């Protein structure tokens, strides 16, 4: 006599024990059980500078698991990136139980300022000129000054 196989699909949200009673063609019965253990998903996170200037690099570090896969193909916990435009990086984290979760971070790339210096750039010996910098919010001149050089 052919033995049939029966199954159930289960999706418990907590660790659950399932029992089954089997009856054979002779009316004999036996029972068994199995416990399906439900592990929590890992809690992935990404740290690092998420706002950089054009041409800069940043190191993004994932945590919360034992294995990591980034959307750029990297498999290390930390990656160093140099995006030329604002870019989103995603990482899938796997924990010791094989459970996976993903998170992402957007690295914003800010344009460089456009500095300029105005003032009279041709003077006579013993004369002075006022040089004025613009294009940013703070300034440091080559002589260490943090404001315009020269006399009024």
C-alpha positions in Angstrom: 0.0 0.0 0.0 1.3 3.4 -1.0 2.0 5.8 1.8 0.7 9.3 1.3 2.4 12.4 2.5 0.4 15.3 4.0 1.7 18.8 4.8 0.6 22.1 6.1 2.2 25.5 5.4 2.7 27.5 8.6 3.8 31.1 9.2 3.9 31.5 13.0 4.8 34.9 14.4 6.2 33.3 17.6 7.8 30.0 18.4 5.0 27.4 18.1 4.8 23.6 18.5 2.8 21.6 16.0 1.4 18.2 16.7 0.2 15.5 14.2 -1.6 12.2 14.8 -1.1 9.6 12.1 -3.4 6.7 11.6 -2.4 3.8 9.4 -4.5 1.4 7.3 -4.9 -0.9 10.3 -6.4 1.9 12.5 -3.2 2.2 14.6 -2.3 5.7 15.7 0.9 7.5 16.7 1.6 11.1 17.4 4.6 13.4 17.1 5.3 17.1 17.4 7.8 19.6 16.1 8.6 23.1 17.3 9.1 25.8 14.8 11.4 28.4 16.4 10.8 32.0 15.2 13.9 34.2 15.5 13.6 38.0 15.4 14.9 39.8 12.3 18.2 41.6 12.8 18.1 45.4 13.3 20.5 46.8 10.7 21.9 50.2 10.9 24.4 52.3 8.9 26.7 54.9 10.4 29.0 57.4 8.7 29.0 60.9 7.2 25.9 61.1 5.0 26.6 64.6 3.8 29.8 65.3 1.9 31.2 67.8 -0.6 31.9 67.1 -4.3 35.1 65.1 -4.6 35.1 63.8 -1.0 34.8 60.3 0.3 32.9 58.8 3.2 33.0 55.5 5.0 29.6 53.8 5.7 29.6 51.1 8.3 26.8 48.6 8.7 26.0 46.8 11.9 23.4 44.5 13.4 24.5 41.2 11.8 27.3 38.9 10.9 27.2 39.2 7.1 26.6 42.2 4.9 25.8 42.7 1.2 25.7 46.2 -0.2 23.8 47.2 -3.3 27.2 48.0 -4.9 28.3 44.4 -4.5 30.6 44.9 -1.5 30.4 42.3 1.3 32.3 44.0 4.1 30.7 45.8 7.0 32.4 49.0 6.0 32.6 50.6 2.5 34.3 53.7 1.4 32.4 55.6 -1.3 33.0 58.7 -3.4 29.6 59.5 -5.1 29.6 62.3 -7.6 25.9 62.9 -7.0 23.5 62.2 -4.2 23.3 58.4 -3.9 21.3 55.9 -1.8 23.2 52.9 -0.4 21.4 49.8 0.7 22.7 47.0 2.8 21.2 43.6 3.6 22.3 42.3 7.0 22.2 38.6 7.9 22.4 37.4 11.5 23.7 34.2 13.0 20.3 32.5 12.5 20.3 33.3 8.7 17.6 35.9 9.2 17.9 39.0 7.0 16.8 42.6 7.0 17.8 45.6 5.0 18.2 49.3 5.5 19.5 52.2 3.4 21.0 55.6 3.7 21.3 58.5 1.3 24.6 60.2 0.9 24.0 63.8 -0.1 26.7 65.4 -2.3 26.9 69.2 -1.9 28.5 71.3 -4.6 31.7 73.1 -3.8 31.4 76.9 -3.3 32.5 79.2 -6.1 35.0 81.5 -4.4 36.1 84.8 -5.8 38.4 87.6 -4.8 37.8 91.2 -5.8 39.9 94.3 -5.3 42.7 96.2 -7.0 45.3 93.6 -7.9 47.9 96.1 -9.3 49.4 98.6 -6.8 52.5 100.7 -6.4 55.2 100.1 -3.8 54.2 101.3 -0.4 50.5 101.3 -1.4 47.8 99.0 -0.1 44.7 97.4 -1.5 41.7 95.8 -0.1 41.0 92.3 -1.2 37.5 91.0 -0.6 36.5 87.3 -0.7 33.0 86.1 -1.5 31.2 82.9 -2.3 31.1 81.2 1.1 30.2 81.7 4.7 33.7 81.7 6.3 37.1 82.5 4.9 40.7 81.8 5.8 43.4 83.7 3.8 46.9 82.3 3.1 48.4 84.5 5.8 45.9 83.0 8.4 43.6 86.0 8.5 39.9 85.3 8.6 38.7 88.6 7.2 39.7 90.9 4.3 43.3 91.9 4.1 44.3 95.5 3.6 43.5 99.0 4.7 40.1 100.7 4.2 
